[in-house]
Amino acid sequence: MYFFDKNDYKIYKTAFSPTNPQIITYDEVGSTGDVVIKEMSYNYVDNKMYGIVSDGLLSIDLATGALTTIGTLEKDIQAFAINNQGEAYGISINDAILNRVNLADATFTQVGNTGKHPSYVQSMAFDRNNGELFWAYLETMTENGFCKVNTTTGLADHIGFMSNGTIEMTGLFMVPGAQSIQAAGNVNVDVYPNPTTDKVVVDAADLMYVVVLDLNGRRSRLEERFSR
């Protein structure tokens, strides 16, 4: 996991102990200087992390924490997410418009009005199982909740309110469930040579990444040498 700490302007990488999941360690990746990252989303198509700052879109080097400015955003984006196809979306806080965000130059393509009046901190994420976009929104300090956002029209379909209306939600993430895990079993995969003591080839058009486990179910160091 990667996270930005707004207290010291640094990006950190965390790790879990396979023998004791309660122990979490984290190492500093790098400093962003005085840049505050409001929202981050990972693009599985180009294997890059993207971030939203006060007026711009940038990419984040997960090895060093270095920021590369892509462009200035024409609107203030508070909620930002990238789907499985590498398409980025952002909701502009001033006019509540859902926009397609070009990850190459930070330009916008307007999708449509969400029908909400967002204020303060917002967050959204794609459901990796079915591609639906969900938004943790806040209209006032006494009214917030969840919406499902139509990426064709922009309209936000209200799902429900949070019991505590003063919550500002950020870092929304949808955990892939059993449905997507089951679907992965239907992908045609060729692995060869088997057995091997050197390189192994994983041939599958639809895989985004490969997790290598040893006989004890732990992530193998062989995975560190994997390249797509």
Secondary structure, 3 states (H helix, E strand, C coil): CEEEECCCCEEEEEEECCCCCCCEEEEEEEECCCCCCCEEEEECCCCEEEEECCCEEEEECCCCCCEEEEEECCCCEEEEEECCCCCEEEEECCCCEEEEECCCCCCEEEEEECCCCCCCCCEEEECCCCCCEEEEEEEECCEEEEEEECCCCCCEEEEEECCCCCCCCCCCCCCCCHHHHHHHCCCCCEEECCCCCCCCEEECCCCCCCCCECCCCCECHHHHHCCC
